[in-house]
Amino acid sequence: MIGYEAKEKKTIHGHGRIIEMTKGRQAYEYRKMYRCSWSIVAQDIGYCNSQSALRAARTYAKNNGTPWPLTKASKGACIYTARQHGLTWMRIANNYGQTIAAVQRCSYKWARRYKKTWPPK
């Protein structure tokens, strides 16, 4: 699991405030942040299948006026974003089934193409 726990509601502390997160919001935020498949979202959040996670995230998005569907991101963008959010290169490489050098190269090429700072901060 990358960052969230499988609970109906989860309390997180952010910027000095306490936020209650429903599983629908967890699924939406997880997918938005890591751009992984719905089956991975379902597994990590605690849904029985990918369709349940997708439905919950879609319901959350429509009820709260957040963008839906989420736009696709390239592999390089996903790696870059994951690194910005604090994942180690080793964890990212394991998630993609590649070497550390391969994911760093992919992220570097994406950052250079879109004029982003390197290394990701």
N, C-alpha and C positions, 0 to 999 in steps of 0.2 A: 504494500500500500504506500502510496506516495505522500499523502498529506492529510487525508480526512479519515474519520472513523465511521463505522457503520452503525449509526444510531438514528432514531427517529428525529431527534433534535439535538444539535450539538452546540455547545456554547464555546465561542472562541473570543479571544481578547485581541482587539485590533485598535491601535492608536488611542489607547486609554478608554475604550468603550467595550461593552460586552454585546456580542451579536448572537442571536439565536438563528441557527441554520437548519432548515428542513432538509430532508433527503433530496427533494427536487432541486433545491438551490445548490446543495453539495454537488449533485450530478452536473448541473449546468456550469458551475464555477470550475469543476474539475476538467470537464471537456473543453471549456474556454481556455483554461490555463495550459493544459498539456496537449490538447488536440489529439488525444489517443482515441482508439476505437470505442464504440459504445459497450462492447463486451468487456473491455478492460475497466471502463467506468463502473459497470455493473458489478464486476468482481471486487473492485477496491472499495466501493461505497457500501455494498452489501445487498444488492438487488439479486433476484433469482435469475434474471436474463437481461439481455441488452435492450429488448423492447420496453421493459418496465422502466429502465433508466432513461431511455429516450422520451417516453411519455411523460415521466415526472419532470424532466428538464424542460420539455416543451410547455407543459402546463405552468410551471414556474415562470418561464419567459413571457408567456401570453398574459398571465395574471399581473405581472409586474412591469410590463412595458419594456422589457429588455429585448435586444435584437434576436430574432429567430427567423430562419435557421442560422446557426453560427457559420460564418464564412470559413472556407477551407484555408489551411495554411500549409506551406511547403514543409518538407522534412527539415530543411535547414532552419526555417523560421521556428519550428517546434523545438528543435535542439537548442537554438539560441535562447528562446523564451524559458525553457526548462532550466538552463544554466543561470539565467537572470533570477529565477525564483529559488536558487540555492541548491539544486541538485548537483551532485558531483559528476565529473566526466565519467567515472566508472559506472555509476548508476544509470546514466543516460545510455552509455554503450551497452550495458546489459539489457536495458529496455528495448533497444533496437537490434540486439544480437550481433553487434559489430565491435570492432576494436575501438579503443579510446582515440587513436589517431584518425580513424575513419570518421567518427562523429565530429571531432574537432575540425577536420578538413571541410566537412560538409557545412558546418556552422560558419567557419571562416569565409568560405566562398559566398555564402548567402549574405553575411555581414558586409563583405566587400562590394557585392553587387548592389546592395541597397544602402550603401554608405552609412552603416551602423558602426558604433565603436567596437573595437576589438582589444582585449577580450571582453566578453559580455559582463556587465556590472549590475 
